Amino acid sequence: MSQAAAQRLEAFLERVPYVRFLGMRAELAGDEMTAILPFAPHLIGNVALPALHGGVIGAFMEMTALAQLSLAQPERRVPKTIDITIEYLRPARAQVSFARATLRKVGRRVANVQVECWQESRAQPVAGMTGHFLLRSPA
Protein backbone atom coordinates (compact mmCIF):
# COMPACT_ATOMS: atom_id res chain seq x y z
CA MET A 1 0.00 0.00 0.00
CA SER A 2 1.02 3.59 -0.36
CA GLN A 3 2.75 5.83 2.13
CA ALA A 4 -0.60 7.58 2.65
CA ALA A 5 -2.18 4.26 3.71
CA ALA A 6 0.62 3.66 6.20
CA GLN A 7 0.09 7.15 7.63
CA ARG A 8 -3.69 6.58 7.93
CA LEU A 9 -3.07 3.30 9.71
CA GLU A 10 -0.60 4.88 12.12
CA ALA A 11 -3.03 7.75 12.81
CA PHE A 12 -5.79 5.25 13.63
CA LEU A 13 -3.55 3.29 16.00
CA GLU A 14 -2.46 6.46 17.81
CA ARG A 15 -6.03 7.77 18.11
CA VAL A 16 -7.43 4.78 20.05
CA PRO A 17 -6.36 4.69 23.74
CA TYR A 18 -6.95 0.94 24.14
CA VAL A 19 -4.61 0.24 21.23
CA ARG A 20 -1.91 2.09 23.13
CA PHE A 21 -2.71 0.13 26.33
CA LEU A 22 -2.36 -3.15 24.44
CA GLY A 23 0.84 -2.04 22.73
CA MET A 24 -0.66 -3.11 19.40
CA ARG A 25 1.03 -2.15 16.16
CA ALA A 26 0.51 -3.07 12.51
CA GLU A 27 2.59 -3.69 9.42
CA LEU A 28 1.60 -3.27 5.80
CA ALA A 29 2.96 -5.56 3.10
CA GLY A 30 1.43 -4.84 -0.28
CA ASP A 31 -2.31 -4.82 0.28
CA GLU A 32 -2.20 -6.94 3.46
CA MET A 33 -2.19 -5.58 6.98
CA THR A 34 -0.92 -7.74 9.84
CA ALA A 35 -1.66 -6.56 13.37
CA ILE A 36 0.91 -7.42 16.02
CA LEU A 37 0.32 -7.72 19.76
CA PRO A 38 3.66 -7.90 21.59
CA PHE A 39 3.58 -9.82 24.85
CA ALA A 40 3.44 -7.75 28.03
CA PRO A 41 2.92 -9.06 31.59
CA HIS A 42 -0.15 -6.85 32.18
CA LEU A 43 -2.00 -8.76 29.42
CA ILE A 44 -1.93 -12.09 31.33
CA GLY A 45 -5.30 -13.45 32.37
CA ASN A 46 -4.34 -16.93 33.56
CA VAL A 47 -1.11 -16.90 35.53
CA ALA A 48 -1.11 -20.70 35.93
CA LEU A 49 -0.52 -21.38 32.20
CA PRO A 50 0.38 -18.39 31.65
CA ALA A 51 -2.08 -17.25 28.99
CA LEU A 52 -3.32 -13.93 27.67
CA HIS A 53 -6.68 -12.69 28.94
CA GLY A 54 -9.56 -13.55 26.61
CA GLY A 55 -10.70 -9.92 26.64
CA VAL A 56 -7.27 -8.85 25.41
CA ILE A 57 -7.49 -11.29 22.48
CA GLY A 58 -11.06 -10.17 21.70
CA ALA A 59 -10.15 -6.49 21.82
CA PHE A 60 -7.04 -7.10 19.72
CA MET A 61 -9.15 -8.72 16.99
CA GLU A 62 -11.80 -5.96 17.16
CA MET A 63 -9.11 -3.28 16.81
CA THR A 64 -7.62 -5.23 13.89
CA ALA A 65 -11.00 -5.18 12.13
CA LEU A 66 -11.41 -1.44 12.76
CA ALA A 67 -7.88 -0.74 11.52
CA GLN A 68 -8.56 -2.70 8.31
CA LEU A 69 -11.80 -0.78 7.78
CA SER A 70 -9.98 2.52 8.31
CA LEU A 71 -7.63 1.57 5.48
CA ALA A 72 -10.46 0.52 3.15
CA GLN A 73 -12.66 3.54 3.92
CA PRO A 74 -10.25 6.42 4.61
CA GLU A 75 -12.85 9.14 4.04
CA ARG A 76 -15.17 7.81 6.76
CA ARG A 77 -15.08 8.21 10.53
CA VAL A 78 -14.13 5.22 12.67
CA PRO A 79 -16.93 2.64 12.38
CA LYS A 80 -19.02 1.67 15.39
CA THR A 81 -19.18 -1.95 16.47
CA ILE A 82 -22.65 -3.46 16.07
CA ASP A 83 -21.76 -6.95 17.29
CA ILE A 84 -18.88 -9.38 17.39
CA THR A 85 -18.69 -13.13 17.87
CA ILE A 86 -15.44 -14.60 19.11
CA GLU A 87 -14.36 -18.21 18.87
CA TYR A 88 -11.64 -19.03 21.39
CA LEU A 89 -9.86 -22.04 19.90
CA ARG A 90 -6.85 -22.59 22.20
CA PRO A 91 -5.01 -20.69 24.94
CA ALA A 92 -3.05 -17.68 23.73
CA ARG A 93 0.30 -18.20 25.43
CA ALA A 94 2.52 -15.47 26.85
CA GLN A 95 4.12 -14.55 23.54
CA VAL A 96 3.60 -12.29 20.54
CA SER A 97 0.26 -12.62 18.72
CA PHE A 98 -0.70 -11.74 15.16
CA ALA A 99 -4.03 -11.03 13.46
CA ARG A 100 -5.38 -10.40 9.97
CA ALA A 101 -8.79 -9.09 9.00
CA THR A 102 -10.77 -9.98 5.89
CA LEU A 103 -13.46 -7.59 4.73
CA ARG A 104 -16.19 -10.02 3.71
CA LYS A 105 -18.71 -7.35 2.67
CA VAL A 106 -18.56 -3.59 2.87
CA GLY A 107 -21.92 -2.06 2.10
CA ARG A 108 -23.15 1.51 2.28
CA ARG A 109 -24.00 1.32 5.99
CA VAL A 110 -22.68 -1.99 7.40
CA ALA A 111 -19.46 -3.97 7.02
CA ASN A 112 -18.96 -7.67 7.77
CA VAL A 113 -15.39 -8.47 8.84
CA GLN A 114 -13.67 -11.72 9.81
CA VAL A 115 -10.45 -11.80 11.81
CA GLU A 116 -8.09 -14.63 12.65
CA CYS A 117 -5.52 -14.49 15.45
CA TRP A 118 -2.51 -16.78 15.77
CA GLN A 119 0.83 -16.99 17.53
CA GLU A 120 3.47 -19.38 16.23
CA SER A 121 1.63 -20.74 13.19
CA ARG A 122 -1.15 -19.18 11.17
CA ALA A 123 -2.40 -22.72 10.51
CA GLN A 124 -3.13 -23.02 14.26
CA PRO A 125 -5.21 -19.97 15.18
CA VAL A 126 -5.84 -19.17 18.85
CA ALA A 127 -9.08 -17.32 18.09
CA GLY A 128 -11.38 -16.11 15.34
CA MET A 129 -13.86 -13.27 15.18
CA THR A 130 -16.80 -12.25 13.01
CA GLY A 131 -18.01 -8.70 13.42
CA HIS A 132 -20.54 -6.27 12.00
CA PHE A 133 -19.67 -2.59 11.99
CA LEU A 134 -21.77 0.50 11.31
CA LEU A 135 -20.08 2.65 8.70
CA ARG A 136 -20.34 6.33 9.53
CA SER A 137 -20.38 9.23 7.11
CA PRO A 138 -17.34 11.47 6.73
CA ALA A 139 -16.58 13.83 9.59
C-alpha positions in Angstrom: 0.0 0.0 0.0 1.0 3.6 -0.4 2.8 5.8 2.1 -0.6 7.6 2.7 -2.2 4.3 3.7 0.6 3.7 6.2 0.1 7.1 7.6 -3.7 6.6 7.9 -3.1 3.3 9.7 -0.6 4.9 12.1 -3.0 7.8 12.8 -5.8 5.2 13.6 -3.6 3.3 16.0 -2.5 6.5 17.8 -6.0 7.8 18.1 -7.4 4.8 20.1 -6.4 4.7 23.7 -6.9 0.9 24.1 -4.6 0.2 21.2 -1.9 2.1 23.1 -2.7 0.1 26.3 -2.4 -3.2 24.4 0.8 -2.0 22.7 -0.7 -3.1 19.4 1.0 -2.2 16.2 0.5 -3.1 12.5 2.6 -3.7 9.4 1.6 -3.3 5.8 3.0 -5.6 3.1 1.4 -4.8 -0.3 -2.3 -4.8 0.3 -2.2 -6.9 3.5 -2.2 -5.6 7.0 -0.9 -7.7 9.8 -1.7 -6.6 13.4 0.9 -7.4 16.0 0.3 -7.7 19.8 3.7 -7.9 21.6 3.6 -9.8 24.9 3.4 -7.7 28.0 2.9 -9.1 31.6 -0.2 -6.9 32.2 -2.0 -8.8 29.4 -1.9 -12.1 31.3 -5.3 -13.5 32.4 -4.3 -16.9 33.6 -1.1 -16.9 35.5 -1.1 -20.7 35.9 -0.5 -21.4 32.2 0.4 -18.4 31.6 -2.1 -17.2 29.0 -3.3 -13.9 27.7 -6.7 -12.7 28.9 -9.6 -13.5 26.6 -10.7 -9.9 26.6 -7.3 -8.9 25.4 -7.5 -11.3 22.5 -11.1 -10.2 21.7 -10.2 -6.5 21.8 -7.0 -7.1 19.7 -9.2 -8.7 17.0 -11.8 -6.0 17.2 -9.1 -3.3 16.8 -7.6 -5.2 13.9 -11.0 -5.2 12.1 -11.4 -1.4 12.8 -7.9 -0.7 11.5 -8.6 -2.7 8.3 -11.8 -0.8 7.8 -10.0 2.5 8.3 -7.6 1.6 5.5 -10.5 0.5 3.2 -12.7 3.5 3.9 -10.2 6.4 4.6 -12.8 9.1 4.0 -15.2 7.8 6.8 -15.1 8.2 10.5 -14.1 5.2 12.7 -16.9 2.6 12.4 -19.0 1.7 15.4 -19.2 -1.9 16.5 -22.7 -3.5 16.1 -21.8 -6.9 17.3 -18.9 -9.4 17.4 -18.7 -13.1 17.9 -15.4 -14.6 19.1 -14.4 -18.2 18.9 -11.6 -19.0 21.4 -9.9 -22.0 19.9 -6.9 -22.6 22.2 -5.0 -20.7 24.9 -3.0 -17.7 23.7 0.3 -18.2 25.4 2.5 -15.5 26.9 4.1 -14.6 23.5 3.6 -12.3 20.5 0.3 -12.6 18.7 -0.7 -11.7 15.2 -4.0 -11.0 13.5 -5.4 -10.4 10.0 -8.8 -9.1 9.0 -10.8 -10.0 5.9 -13.5 -7.6 4.7 -16.2 -10.0 3.7 -18.7 -7.4 2.7 -18.6 -3.6 2.9 -21.9 -2.1 2.1 -23.2 1.5 2.3 -24.0 1.3 6.0 -22.7 -2.0 7.4 -19.5 -4.0 7.0 -19.0 -7.7 7.8 -15.4 -8.5 8.8 -13.7 -11.7 9.8 -10.4 -11.8 11.8 -8.1 -14.6 12.6 -5.5 -14.5 15.4 -2.5 -16.8 15.8 0.8 -17.0 17.5 3.5 -19.4 16.2 1.6 -20.7 13.2 -1.2 -19.2 11.2 -2.4 -22.7 10.5 -3.1 -23.0 14.3 -5.2 -20.0 15.2 -5.8 -19.2 18.8 -9.1 -17.3 18.1 -11.4 -16.1 15.3 -13.9 -13.3 15.2 -16.8 -12.3 13.0 -18.0 -8.7 13.4 -20.5 -6.3 12.0 -19.7 -2.6 12.0 -21.8 0.5 11.3 -20.1 2.6 8.7 -20.3 6.3 9.5 -20.4 9.2 7.1 -17.3 11.5 6.7 -16.6 13.8 9.6 
